[in-house]
Amino acid sequence: MISNFSSDASSNNSSAICKSILATSLVKHLNSIGSCTTIIGNQINTVESFSTTVTKYGVAGNSATALVKSPYNGTNRLYTVKLVKQGGSWRISGLNPAK
């Protein structure tokens, strides 16, 4: 899932991200404040590297978290990616800097 997100982001395919990668609840939230594809597209334009490495993950029923490392401004940053199982596949429901 995370590699698909990176691939679609590097291709600037915000439509595919909103349609196939993000959880329905997140897409609805983004659409309530604008357009999911526009918001994701704007965010993609600020990314300097689409390289990601999952360093740790945990699954609890229909939810999961992954600790993802990605380069930013010459250093590696860690992010917590929240996932939910939706329609038999995992979808990204949130992303936060790791604490």
Backbone as XML, in Angstrom:
<?xml version="1.0"?>
<chain id="A" units="angstrom">
  <residue number="1" name="MET">
    <atom name="N" x="0.822" y="-1.186" z="0.000"/>
    <atom name="CA" x="0.000" y="0.000" z="0.000"/>
    <atom name="C" x="0.871" y="1.256" z="0.000"/>
  </residue>
  <residue number="2" name="ILE">
    <atom name="N" x="1.858" y="1.290" z="0.855"/>
    <atom name="CA" x="2.706" y="2.476" z="0.947"/>
    <atom name="C" x="3.547" y="2.631" z="-0.315"/>
  </residue>
  <residue number="3" name="SER">
    <atom name="N" x="3.998" y="1.520" z="-0.883"/>
    <atom name="CA" x="4.756" y="1.621" z="-2.137"/>
    <atom name="C" x="3.853" y="2.104" z="-3.270"/>
  </residue>
  <residue number="4" name="ASN">
    <atom name="N" x="2.585" y="1.698" z="-3.278"/>
    <atom name="CA" x="1.642" y="2.193" z="-4.284"/>
    <atom name="C" x="1.425" y="3.699" z="-4.129"/>
  </residue>
  <residue number="5" name="PHE">
    <atom name="N" x="1.340" y="4.136" z="-2.871"/>
    <atom name="CA" x="1.195" y="5.565" z="-2.598"/>
    <atom name="C" x="2.399" y="6.334" z="-3.144"/>
  </residue>
  <residue number="6" name="SER">
    <atom name="N" x="3.604" y="5.832" z="-2.864"/>
    <atom name="CA" x="4.822" y="6.494" z="-3.350"/>
    <atom name="C" x="4.866" y="6.532" z="-4.871"/>
  </residue>
  <residue number="7" name="SER">
    <atom name="N" x="4.481" y="5.430" z="-5.492"/>
    <atom name="CA" x="4.489" y="5.347" z="-6.950"/>
    <atom name="C" x="3.500" y="6.338" z="-7.566"/>
  </residue>
  <residue number="8" name="ASP">
    <atom name="N" x="2.274" y="6.356" z="-7.035"/>
    <atom name="CA" x="1.274" y="7.288" z="-7.558"/>
    <atom name="C" x="1.676" y="8.734" z="-7.293"/>
  </residue>
  <residue number="9" name="ALA">
    <atom name="N" x="2.282" y="8.987" z="-6.146"/>
    <atom name="CA" x="2.721" y="10.354" z="-5.836"/>
    <atom name="C" x="3.832" y="10.789" z="-6.785"/>
  </residue>
  <residue number="10" name="SER">
    <atom name="N" x="4.794" y="9.896" z="-7.037"/>
    <atom name="CA" x="5.896" y="10.267" z="-7.935"/>
    <atom name="C" x="5.414" y="10.483" z="-9.362"/>
  </residue>
  <residue number="11" name="SER">
    <atom name="N" x="4.288" y="9.864" z="-9.721"/>
    <atom name="CA" x="3.680" y="10.064" z="-11.040"/>
    <atom name="C" x="2.699" y="11.235" z="-11.040"/>
  </residue>
  <residue number="12" name="ASN">
    <atom name="N" x="2.590" y="11.922" z="-9.907"/>
    <atom name="CA" x="1.655" y="13.033" z="-9.735"/>
    <atom name="C" x="0.222" y="12.605" z="-10.054"/>
  </residue>
  <residue number="13" name="ASN">
    <atom name="N" x="-0.123" y="11.393" z="-9.612"/>
    <atom name="CA" x="-1.438" y="10.832" z="-9.887"/>
    <atom name="C" x="-2.336" y="10.959" z="-8.662"/>
  </residue>
  <residue number="14" name="SER">
    <atom name="N" x="-2.703" y="12.180" z="-8.327"/>
    <atom name="CA" x="-3.520" y="12.428" z="-7.141"/>
    <atom name="C" x="-4.898" y="11.791" z="-7.256"/>
  </residue>
  <residue number="15" name="SER">
    <atom name="N" x="-5.410" y="11.655" z="-8.457"/>
    <atom name="CA" x="-6.709" y="11.019" z="-8.663"/>
    <atom name="C" x="-6.670" y="9.555" z="-8.209"/>
  </residue>
  <residue number="16" name="ALA">
    <atom name="N" x="-5.616" y="8.833" z="-8.583"/>
    <atom name="CA" x="-5.484" y="7.425" z="-8.173"/>
    <atom name="C" x="-5.310" y="7.311" z="-6.673"/>
  </residue>
  <residue number="17" name="ILE">
    <atom name="N" x="-4.593" y="8.252" z="-6.078"/>
    <atom name="CA" x="-4.399" y="8.231" z="-4.628"/>
    <atom name="C" x="-5.748" y="8.382" z="-3.926"/>
  </residue>
  <residue number="18" name="CYS">
    <atom name="N" x="-6.535" y="9.345" z="-4.354"/>
    <atom name="CA" x="-7.851" y="9.558" z="-3.729"/>
    <atom name="C" x="-8.793" y="8.384" z="-3.978"/>
  </residue>
  <residue number="19" name="LYS">
    <atom name="N" x="-8.691" y="7.776" z="-5.140"/>
    <atom name="CA" x="-9.600" y="6.690" z="-5.512"/>
    <atom name="C" x="-9.208" y="5.339" z="-4.918"/>
  </residue>
  <residue number="20" name="SER">
    <atom name="N" x="-7.914" y="5.032" z="-4.851"/>
    <atom name="CA" x="-7.497" y="3.669" z="-4.515"/>
    <atom name="C" x="-6.593" y="3.533" z="-3.301"/>
  </residue>
  <residue number="21" name="ILE">
    <atom name="N" x="-6.044" y="4.625" z="-2.804"/>
    <atom name="CA" x="-5.062" y="4.543" z="-1.725"/>
    <atom name="C" x="-5.617" y="5.058" z="-0.396"/>
  </residue>
  <residue number="22" name="LEU">
    <atom name="N" x="-6.342" y="6.160" z="-0.433"/>
    <atom name="CA" x="-6.834" y="6.776" z="0.793"/>
    <atom name="C" x="-8.149" y="6.148" z="1.245"/>
  </residue>
  <residue number="23" name="ALA">
    <atom name="N" x="-8.336" y="6.094" z="2.565"/>
    <atom name="CA" x="-9.584" y="5.594" z="3.143"/>
    <atom name="C" x="-10.732" y="6.525" z="2.766"/>
  </residue>
  <residue number="24" name="THR">
    <atom name="N" x="-11.910" y="5.965" z="2.632"/>
    <atom name="CA" x="-13.095" y="6.734" z="2.276"/>
    <atom name="C" x="-13.314" y="7.895" z="3.233"/>
  </residue>
  <residue number="25" name="SER">
    <atom name="N" x="-13.117" y="7.654" z="4.526"/>
    <atom name="CA" x="-13.324" y="8.724" z="5.520"/>
    <atom name="C" x="-12.371" y="9.889" z="5.282"/>
  </residue>
  <residue number="26" name="LEU">
    <atom name="N" x="-11.139" y="9.623" z="4.900"/>
    <atom name="CA" x="-10.174" y="10.691" z="4.639"/>
    <atom name="C" x="-10.532" y="11.439" z="3.357"/>
  </residue>
  <residue number="27" name="VAL">
    <atom name="N" x="-10.941" y="10.710" z="2.333"/>
    <atom name="CA" x="-11.359" y="11.350" z="1.076"/>
    <atom name="C" x="-12.561" y="12.254" z="1.335"/>
  </residue>
  <residue number="28" name="LYS">
    <atom name="N" x="-13.538" y="11.779" z="2.112"/>
    <atom name="CA" x="-14.710" y="12.599" z="2.434"/>
    <atom name="C" x="-14.299" y="13.862" z="3.175"/>
  </residue>
  <residue number="29" name="HIS">
    <atom name="N" x="-13.371" y="13.722" z="4.124"/>
    <atom name="CA" x="-12.903" y="14.893" z="4.869"/>
    <atom name="C" x="-12.234" y="15.895" z="3.927"/>
  </residue>
  <residue number="30" name="LEU">
    <atom name="N" x="-11.345" y="15.412" z="3.068"/>
    <atom name="CA" x="-10.661" y="16.313" z="2.130"/>
    <atom name="C" x="-11.651" y="16.970" z="1.181"/>
  </residue>
  <residue number="31" name="ASN">
    <atom name="N" x="-12.626" y="16.216" z="0.707"/>
    <atom name="CA" x="-13.637" y="16.794" z="-0.184"/>
    <atom name="C" x="-14.514" y="17.824" z="0.526"/>
  </residue>
  <residue number="32" name="SER">
    <atom name="N" x="-14.653" y="17.703" z="1.849"/>
    <atom name="CA" x="-15.475" y="18.667" z="2.593"/>
    <atom name="C" x="-14.778" y="20.023" z="2.732"/>
  </residue>
  <residue number="33" name="ILE">
    <atom name="N" x="-13.452" y="20.037" z="2.562"/>
    <atom name="CA" x="-12.722" y="21.310" z="2.673"/>
    <atom name="C" x="-12.183" y="21.780" z="1.331"/>
  </residue>
  <residue number="34" name="GLY">
    <atom name="N" x="-12.447" y="21.023" z="0.299"/>
    <atom name="CA" x="-11.991" y="21.377" z="-1.050"/>
    <atom name="C" x="-12.201" y="20.192" z="-1.961"/>
  </residue>
  <residue number="35" name="SER">
    <atom name="N" x="-11.175" y="19.807" z="-2.668"/>
    <atom name="CA" x="-11.212" y="18.653" z="-3.554"/>
    <atom name="C" x="-10.038" y="17.748" z="-3.184"/>
  </residue>
  <residue number="36" name="CYS">
    <atom name="N" x="-10.309" y="16.482" z="-2.940"/>
    <atom name="CA" x="-9.246" y="15.549" z="-2.572"/>
    <atom name="C" x="-8.113" y="15.585" z="-3.592"/>
  </residue>
  <residue number="37" name="THR">
    <atom name="N" x="-8.432" y="15.494" z="-4.863"/>
    <atom name="CA" x="-7.384" y="15.454" z="-5.882"/>
    <atom name="C" x="-6.571" y="16.746" z="-5.919"/>
  </residue>
  <residue number="38" name="THR">
    <atom name="N" x="-7.213" y="17.879" z="-5.712"/>
    <atom name="CA" x="-6.494" y="19.154" z="-5.695"/>
    <atom name="C" x="-5.604" y="19.259" z="-4.463"/>
  </residue>
  <residue number="39" name="ILE">
    <atom name="N" x="-6.132" y="18.908" z="-3.307"/>
    <atom name="CA" x="-5.357" y="18.999" z="-2.065"/>
    <atom name="C" x="-4.160" y="18.055" z="-2.113"/>
  </residue>
  <residue number="40" name="ILE">
    <atom name="N" x="-4.378" y="16.808" z="-2.535"/>
    <atom name="CA" x="-3.278" y="15.843" z="-2.633"/>
    <atom name="C" x="-2.281" y="16.299" z="-3.699"/>
  </residue>
  <residue number="41" name="GLY">
    <atom name="N" x="-2.766" y="16.787" z="-4.821"/>
    <atom name="CA" x="-1.881" y="17.288" z="-5.877"/>
    <atom name="C" x="-1.009" y="18.431" z="-5.395"/>
  </residue>
  <residue number="42" name="ASN">
    <atom name="N" x="-1.596" y="19.351" z="-4.626"/>
    <atom name="CA" x="-0.814" y="20.462" z="-4.068"/>
    <atom name="C" x="0.259" y="19.949" z="-3.112"/>
  </residue>
  <residue number="43" name="GLN">
    <atom name="N" x="-0.071" y="18.953" z="-2.321"/>
    <atom name="CA" x="0.902" y="18.381" z="-1.387"/>
    <atom name="C" x="2.017" y="17.656" z="-2.138"/>
  </residue>
  <residue number="44" name="ILE">
    <atom name="N" x="1.659" y="16.928" z="-3.183"/>
    <atom name="CA" x="2.662" y="16.219" z="-3.992"/>
    <atom name="C" x="3.693" y="17.206" z="-4.536"/>
  </residue>
  <residue number="45" name="ASN">
    <atom name="N" x="3.237" y="18.384" z="-4.932"/>
    <atom name="CA" x="4.136" y="19.393" z="-5.499"/>
    <atom name="C" x="5.161" y="19.916" z="-4.501"/>
  </residue>
  <residue number="46" name="THR">
    <atom name="N" x="4.960" y="19.671" z="-3.215"/>
    <atom name="CA" x="5.904" y="20.146" z="-2.201"/>
    <atom name="C" x="6.919" y="19.075" z="-1.793"/>
  </residue>
  <residue number="47" name="VAL">
    <atom name="N" x="6.753" y="17.860" z="-2.295"/>
    <atom name="CA" x="7.604" y="16.743" z="-1.885"/>
    <atom name="C" x="8.883" y="16.730" z="-2.710"/>
  </residue>
  <residue number="48" name="GLU">
    <atom name="N" x="10.009" y="16.584" z="-2.037"/>
    <atom name="CA" x="11.288" y="16.559" z="-2.763"/>
    <atom name="C" x="11.767" y="15.144" z="-3.051"/>
  </residue>
  <residue number="49" name="SER">
    <atom name="N" x="11.267" y="14.136" z="-2.331"/>
    <atom name="CA" x="11.656" y="12.750" z="-2.577"/>
    <atom name="C" x="10.474" y="11.830" z="-2.285"/>
  </residue>
  <residue number="50" name="PHE">
    <atom name="N" x="10.253" y="10.884" z="-3.167"/>
    <atom name="CA" x="9.150" y="9.945" z="-2.990"/>
    <atom name="C" x="9.624" y="8.597" z="-2.458"/>
  </residue>
  <residue number="51" name="SER">
    <atom name="N" x="10.864" y="8.541" z="-2.034"/>
    <atom name="CA" x="11.444" y="7.327" z="-1.477"/>
    <atom name="C" x="10.906" y="7.103" z="-0.066"/>
  </residue>
  <residue number="52" name="THR">
    <atom name="N" x="10.439" y="5.890" z="0.210"/>
    <atom name="CA" x="9.951" y="5.546" z="1.546"/>
    <atom name="C" x="10.448" y="4.168" z="1.939"/>
  </residue>
  <residue number="53" name="THR">
    <atom name="N" x="10.657" y="3.992" z="3.228"/>
    <atom name="CA" x="11.038" y="2.703" z="3.779"/>
    <atom name="C" x="10.200" y="2.453" z="5.020"/>
  </residue>
  <residue number="54" name="VAL">
    <atom name="N" x="9.475" y="1.349" z="5.042"/>
    <atom name="CA" x="8.725" y="0.975" z="6.236"/>
    <atom name="C" x="9.716" y="0.353" z="7.208"/>
  </residue>
  <residue number="55" name="THR">
    <atom name="N" x="9.833" y="0.943" z="8.401"/>
    <atom name="CA" x="10.801" y="0.458" z="9.374"/>
    <atom name="C" x="10.151" y="-0.422" z="10.445"/>
  </residue>
  <residue number="56" name="LYS">
    <atom name="N" x="8.843" y="-0.266" z="10.624"/>
    <atom name="CA" x="8.140" y="-1.025" z="11.658"/>
    <atom name="C" x="6.648" y="-0.938" z="11.357"/>
  </residue>
  <residue number="57" name="TYR">
    <atom name="N" x="5.916" y="-1.986" z="11.700"/>
    <atom name="CA" x="4.468" y="-1.917" z="11.531"/>
    <atom name="C" x="3.786" y="-2.791" z="12.567"/>
  </residue>
  <residue number="58" name="GLY">
    <atom name="N" x="2.518" y="-2.508" z="12.779"/>
    <atom name="CA" x="1.710" y="-3.288" z="13.703"/>
    <atom name="C" x="0.287" y="-3.351" z="13.201"/>
  </residue>
  <residue number="59" name="VAL">
    <atom name="N" x="-0.342" y="-4.501" z="13.396"/>
    <atom name="CA" x="-1.711" y="-4.716" z="12.939"/>
    <atom name="C" x="-2.568" y="-5.111" z="14.138"/>
  </residue>
  <residue number="60" name="ALA">
    <atom name="N" x="-3.737" y="-4.506" z="14.264"/>
    <atom name="CA" x="-4.699" y="-4.846" z="15.306"/>
    <atom name="C" x="-6.078" y="-4.890" z="14.666"/>
  </residue>
  <residue number="61" name="GLY">
    <atom name="N" x="-6.488" y="-6.073" z="14.252"/>
    <atom name="CA" x="-7.792" y="-6.217" z="13.609"/>
    <atom name="C" x="-7.844" y="-5.523" z="12.271"/>
  </residue>
  <residue number="62" name="ASN">
    <atom name="N" x="-8.766" y="-4.571" z="12.161"/>
    <atom name="CA" x="-8.951" y="-3.837" z="10.902"/>
    <atom name="C" x="-8.208" y="-2.521" z="10.848"/>
  </residue>
  <residue number="63" name="SER">
    <atom name="N" x="-7.254" y="-2.333" z="11.762"/>
    <atom name="CA" x="-6.435" y="-1.122" z="11.710"/>
    <atom name="C" x="-4.967" y="-1.500" z="11.847"/>
  </residue>
  <residue number="64" name="ALA">
    <atom name="N" x="-4.120" y="-0.625" z="11.359"/>
    <atom name="CA" x="-2.683" y="-0.872" z="11.405"/>
    <atom name="C" x="-1.961" y="0.463" z="11.429"/>
  </residue>
  <residue number="65" name="THR">
    <atom name="N" x="-0.725" y="0.425" z="11.872"/>
    <atom name="CA" x="0.141" y="1.587" z="11.795"/>
    <atom name="C" x="1.478" y="1.141" z="11.220"/>
  </residue>
  <residue number="66" name="ALA">
    <atom name="N" x="2.108" y="2.036" z="10.502"/>
    <atom name="CA" x="3.432" y="1.767" z="9.949"/>
    <atom name="C" x="4.316" y="2.966" z="10.249"/>
  </residue>
  <residue number="67" name="LEU">
    <atom name="N" x="5.531" y="2.696" z="10.673"/>
    <atom name="CA" x="6.520" y="3.738" z="10.854"/>
    <atom name="C" x="7.320" y="3.792" z="9.568"/>
  </residue>
  <residue number="68" name="VAL">
    <atom name="N" x="7.287" y="4.933" z="8.894"/>
    <atom name="CA" x="7.873" y="5.073" z="7.564"/>
    <atom name="C" x="8.965" y="6.129" z="7.595"/>
  </residue>
  <residue number="69" name="LYS">
    <atom name="N" x="10.086" y="5.795" z="6.988"/>
    <atom name="CA" x="11.219" y="6.722" z="6.889"/>
    <atom name="C" x="11.253" y="7.282" z="5.471"/>
  </residue>
  <residue number="70" name="SER">
    <atom name="N" x="11.425" y="8.599" z="5.391"/>
    <atom name="CA" x="11.490" y="9.265" z="4.089"/>
    <atom name="C" x="12.476" y="10.426" z="4.175"/>
  </residue>
  <residue number="71" name="PRO">
    <atom name="N" x="13.318" y="10.586" z="3.141"/>
    <atom name="CA" x="14.275" y="11.687" z="3.184"/>
    <atom name="C" x="13.590" y="13.044" z="3.008"/>
  </residue>
  <residue number="72" name="TYR">
    <atom name="N" x="14.085" y="14.019" z="3.769"/>
    <atom name="CA" x="13.580" y="15.379" z="3.661"/>
    <atom name="C" x="14.699" y="16.342" z="4.035"/>
  </residue>
  <residue number="73" name="ASN">
    <atom name="N" x="15.029" y="17.230" z="3.155"/>
    <atom name="CA" x="16.004" y="18.278" z="3.419"/>
    <atom name="C" x="17.332" y="17.717" z="3.944"/>
  </residue>
  <residue number="74" name="GLY">
    <atom name="N" x="17.783" y="16.617" z="3.353"/>
    <atom name="CA" x="19.075" y="16.050" z="3.698"/>
    <atom name="C" x="19.099" y="15.101" z="4.884"/>
  </residue>
  <residue number="75" name="THR">
    <atom name="N" x="17.968" y="14.920" z="5.535"/>
    <atom name="CA" x="17.901" y="13.977" z="6.655"/>
    <atom name="C" x="16.716" y="13.043" z="6.462"/>
  </residue>
  <residue number="76" name="ASN">
    <atom name="N" x="16.708" y="11.950" z="7.202"/>
    <atom name="CA" x="15.565" y="11.042" z="7.170"/>
    <atom name="C" x="14.566" y="11.453" z="8.233"/>
  </residue>
  <residue number="77" name="ARG">
    <atom name="N" x="13.322" y="11.549" z="7.841"/>
    <atom name="CA" x="12.236" y="11.850" z="8.780"/>
    <atom name="C" x="11.376" y="10.617" z="8.938"/>
  </residue>
  <residue number="78" name="LEU">
    <atom name="N" x="10.829" y="10.465" z="10.137"/>
    <atom name="CA" x="9.929" y="9.352" z="10.414"/>
    <atom name="C" x="8.498" y="9.853" z="10.478"/>
  </residue>
  <residue number="79" name="TYR">
    <atom name="N" x="7.605" y="9.072" z="9.891"/>
    <atom name="CA" x="6.184" y="9.381" z="9.880"/>
    <atom name="C" x="5.410" y="8.158" z="10.338"/>
  </residue>
  <residue number="80" name="THR">
    <atom name="N" x="4.320" y="8.391" z="11.027"/>
    <atom name="CA" x="3.407" y="7.314" z="11.393"/>
    <atom name="C" x="2.261" y="7.334" z="10.392"/>
  </residue>
  <residue number="81" name="VAL">
    <atom name="N" x="2.101" y="6.233" z="9.676"/>
    <atom name="CA" x="1.023" y="6.100" z="8.702"/>
    <atom name="C" x="-0.048" y="5.218" z="9.327"/>
  </residue>
  <residue number="82" name="LYS">
    <atom name="N" x="-1.270" y="5.729" z="9.393"/>
    <atom name="CA" x="-2.394" y="4.961" z="9.922"/>
    <atom name="C" x="-3.136" y="4.339" z="8.750"/>
  </residue>
  <residue number="83" name="LEU">
    <atom name="N" x="-3.507" y="3.076" z="8.918"/>
    <atom name="CA" x="-4.219" y="2.352" z="7.865"/>
    <atom name="C" x="-5.472" y="1.691" z="8.430"/>
  </residue>
  <residue number="84" name="VAL">
    <atom name="N" x="-6.471" y="1.541" z="7.574"/>
    <atom name="CA" x="-7.682" y="0.810" z="7.928"/>
    <atom name="C" x="-7.983" y="-0.188" z="6.814"/>
  </residue>
  <residue number="85" name="LYS">
    <atom name="N" x="-8.558" y="-1.308" z="7.214"/>
    <atom name="CA" x="-8.969" y="-2.294" z="6.221"/>
    <atom name="C" x="-10.353" y="-1.896" z="5.727"/>
  </residue>
  <residue number="86" name="GLN">
    <atom name="N" x="-10.457" y="-1.745" z="4.430"/>
    <atom name="CA" x="-11.700" y="-1.267" z="3.828"/>
    <atom name="C" x="-11.968" y="-2.078" z="2.575"/>
  </residue>
  <residue number="87" name="GLY">
    <atom name="N" x="-13.071" y="-2.781" z="2.547"/>
    <atom name="CA" x="-13.418" y="-3.572" z="1.369"/>
    <atom name="C" x="-12.378" y="-4.626" z="1.034"/>
  </residue>
  <residue number="88" name="GLY">
    <atom name="N" x="-11.724" y="-5.179" z="2.052"/>
    <atom name="CA" x="-10.747" y="-6.237" z="1.830"/>
    <atom name="C" x="-9.337" y="-5.767" z="1.519"/>
  </residue>
  <residue number="89" name="SER">
    <atom name="N" x="-9.114" y="-4.453" z="1.461"/>
    <atom name="CA" x="-7.765" y="-3.958" z="1.204"/>
    <atom name="C" x="-7.415" y="-2.864" z="2.222"/>
  </residue>
  <residue number="90" name="TRP">
    <atom name="N" x="-6.141" y="-2.628" z="2.389"/>
    <atom name="CA" x="-5.674" y="-1.601" z="3.314"/>
    <atom name="C" x="-5.685" y="-0.245" z="2.636"/>
  </residue>
  <residue number="91" name="ARG">
    <atom name="N" x="-6.141" y="0.764" z="3.375"/>
    <atom name="CA" x="-6.182" y="2.140" z="2.887"/>
    <atom name="C" x="-5.545" y="3.063" z="3.919"/>
  </residue>
  <residue number="92" name="ILE">
    <atom name="N" x="-4.907" y="4.098" z="3.462"/>
    <atom name="CA" x="-4.290" y="5.075" z="4.347"/>
    <atom name="C" x="-5.380" y="5.988" z="4.917"/>
  </residue>
  <residue number="93" name="SER">
    <atom name="N" x="-5.397" y="6.082" z="6.245"/>
    <atom name="CA" x="-6.405" y="6.923" z="6.907"/>
    <atom name="C" x="-5.784" y="8.131" z="7.599"/>
  </residue>
  <residue number="94" name="GLY">
    <atom name="N" x="-4.453" y="8.174" z="7.682"/>
    <atom name="CA" x="-3.813" y="9.313" z="8.316"/>
    <atom name="C" x="-2.310" y="9.237" z="8.212"/>
  </residue>
  <residue number="95" name="LEU">
    <atom name="N" x="-1.661" y="10.382" z="8.368"/>
    <atom name="CA" x="-0.210" y="10.486" z="8.307"/>
    <atom name="C" x="0.223" y="11.593" z="9.256"/>
  </residue>
  <residue number="96" name="ASN">
    <atom name="N" x="1.129" y="11.267" z="10.148"/>
    <atom name="CA" x="1.624" y="12.254" z="11.108"/>
    <atom name="C" x="3.119" y="12.090" z="11.287"/>
  </residue>
  <residue number="97" name="PRO">
    <atom name="N" x="3.818" y="13.182" z="11.597"/>
    <atom name="CA" x="5.233" y="13.027" z="11.958"/>
    <atom name="C" x="5.323" y="12.120" z="13.187"/>
  </residue>
  <residue number="98" name="ALA">
    <atom name="N" x="6.300" y="11.227" z="13.203"/>
    <atom name="CA" x="6.471" y="10.311" z="14.337"/>
    <atom name="C" x="6.954" y="11.103" z="15.543"/>
  </residue>
  <residue number="99" name="LYS">
    <atom name="N" x="6.513" y="10.678" z="16.692"/>
    <atom name="CA" x="6.923" y="11.347" z="17.944"/>
    <atom name="C" x="7.979" y="10.551" z="18.651"/>
  </residue>
</chain>
